[in-house]
């Protein structure tokens, strides 16, 4: 039954129409038919989206060392659909739906956690990832010149380029391994060159999601305050470099 609230706005249902107010505007919606049954495909899709939402939330928590609280405000609404699509594009694994582990993980590569500062606009380096025979992962950063490879921001005296490796069991939502590899780049000297660097993880167990995420943290060295962080919700280059199954 519909009623009029204290502001003179109609709310509730009359017949097959439902009235409500959204963001101060009156909205008319058709009521869902009673007894309407979902198709098997619709149920599976709904199940997959619920799984995607749960996995996306856990991945965000695991990536907090790089994300911190500096993702853009819409990252959450962008990330879950990407996880959902990765799951949906993979082969069906169970009667109840799909799994991310066997999904199309390539669609997650290059995801930007802050669209206000696209990672490639601040760093042109392309790290080489190599999966070794013993199950370990090596990350090789080519020789770099801060003049050609890194974008300097106002007041920054140096920055850290960080690579976070996470081995994630998506079935039980546990990160079995995490480590951050980083290198510091002085920005005062435009001719500064950093030699080739390589990091290697220990052997990683098979059947896990391996997520490699990169971020740049800018700093200003102050005589009184010491090292002052400069990153913010407007400046936080952070992206997923690669996601693959171990």
N, C-alpha and C positions, 0 to 999 in steps of 0.2 A: 504494500500500500504506500502511496506517495503522500508526503506531507510538506508543509511550508515551514522553513526554519525562521529564526528571528530576524534574518536579513531579507526575508521575503523571497528566498530562493527555494525552488521545488527540488525535493530529493526523494528517492524511493522509486518504486515501480508501479506502472499502470499497464495492465495487460502484458504485452510482449516487449514493452519499452521500459528502460530503466534510466532514471534521471539522477545525475550527480554533478557536483561542482569540482572542477579540477583547475588549480591555480587561479581561482577566482572567476572561472568561466563555466557556464552551464554546458554539460555534455549529455547527449542522448546516446544510449547504447541499446542494442537488441539483446534481450535476455537469452542465454543459452537454453536450448530446448531441453526439457526434462527427459531423462531417459536416453539422451544421446550417448551413443557408445563410441569410444575412441577406436580407431583402427589399430591394428598391430603396429603398423609403421609409425603412427602418431605416438603410441605409447613408448616405442623404442626411442624415438626422437626426443621425447620428453625425458626419458631416462638418461640418454646420452648428455643432454644439456645439464641435468643435475650433476652427473659425473664430472662434466667439464667445469662447472662452477666450483665444485669441491677441489678438483685438482688445481685449478687456477689460483684459488685462495692459498693452497699449501705451497705452491711454487713461489708465490709472492712472499710468503713468510720465509721460505728458505733463501730467497734472494735479498733479504733485508740488508745484509752487510753492504751491498752495493746500492740498493734502492733507497734505503733509509726512508725518510718521509718526503722525498723530493720528486716523486713521479708527478706527471700532470694530472689534473682533477678527473680526466676522462679515461685514464689508463685502465681502470677496472672494467669499464663498459666496452673497451676495445679488446682487452686480453682474453676474457672468457669466450667470446665468439671465435677467436682464433684457435683456442684449445678445442672448442666444439667442432670446428671445421676439420681440424686435424684428426679428431676421433672419427667423425662421420665419413671422411674421405678414405679411411682405411677399410680393410676387409672386415666383414662381420665375424666376430669371434665367439659370441655366445648367443643363446636364445634371447637374452635380455638386452643385447645391444653390442656395442663395439668397445675396444680398449684403446687408450692413448698409446700404449707401448707398441702396438702394431698399426698405429695410424699413420697418416701422411705427415711426418714430422717436419718436412722441408718448409711447410707454410709458416712455421714458427721462427725460422731464421730471419734475422734482420728486424725483429719486432722492436719498436722504439718505446721505451718506458716514459720518455718525456718528449712530446712532439714540439715543445718550445726550443729544444736544442738537439737536433738530429745528430746522432753520433758521427756520421761521415762528414758533417760540416766542420767538425772539430779535430778529427783524426783520420788521416788517409791511409794509415797502416793496415795491411791485410795479414794477420797472423796465420801461420801455417799450422794446422792441426793434423797430428798423425797418430793413428791408433797402432800401438806397438804389438808385437806378437804375444807378449806376456799379459796383455790386457790393460797396460798402462796407456796414458794419453800424454803426448808431448805437445807443447805449445812453443813455436819458434817465432820470435819477433825479429823481423829483419832490421838491418842497420837503419838508423833514422837520424834525420836532422830536424831539430825543432823548427827551423826556418821553413822547411818544406812539408813536414808531416803533421805538425800540431798547430792549431789556431790559438793564438795568444788572446786572452781576454783582459779587459781593463784592470789594472792594479795587480794582476797576477805575477808573482815572481817565479813560481814553479808549479808543476802539476804532477800527479801520480796517474799513470795508466794502469788499471787493475783488471785482471781476468779472474773471475770466480768460476771454479769447476765444481759442479754439484752432481753427485750420483744419487738418483731419486728412484725409489721403489714406489711406483704410482698405485699399486694395488693396496699397499698398507700405509701409504702417505708418510714415508720415513726417508730422510736424507741419510744415506749410509756413509757418505763421504763428502767433505767440503774443504776447499782450500782456496786461498787468494794468492795469486802471483802478481807482483807489482814492480814497476820501475818508475823512478823519479826523474823528471826532466826539468832542468833549469831553463827558464824562459828569458832571462836577462841577456844571455849570450846567443845571438841569432845564428852563430856559426857552430854551436855546440852539436857534436855528433855522438850518438849512442851506438856502441857496437851491437852485433847480433846477440840476442839473449834467448835462452831456452830453459823451459821448466818442464819437469816430468812428474806426473802423479805416480803413486804406487799402483800396482795392478788393481783394476776395478772389476768387481764381480759381474758375471754375465747376466743378461736379462734385466738391466736397469736403464732408465733414461739418463743420459749424460747431457747436462745443460751447461754450455759455456757462455758466460755473460761478461760483457766489458763495460767499464765506466771510466770517466775521467774526472778526477777531483782537482780543482784549482785552489791554490793557496797564495796568500800574501804574507811575506815575512816582515813583521813589524818590530821596531827596536824595543818598544815597551811591552807589547802584547804577545810577542813571539809569533808562532805560526797561526794565521787567521784563515779559516775556511771561507771560500767564496761561493761555493755551490748553493743553489736555491731551487725553488720550484720553477724558476724561469731559466736556470742554467744548471742542467744536470744531464750531460750526454751519457746515455746508458742504453745498451741494446743487447739482444740475444744474438750471439755470434753463430752458434750452431746447437742443434738438438739432434741426438741420434741414439740408437739402441746399442748398448754394450754387448 
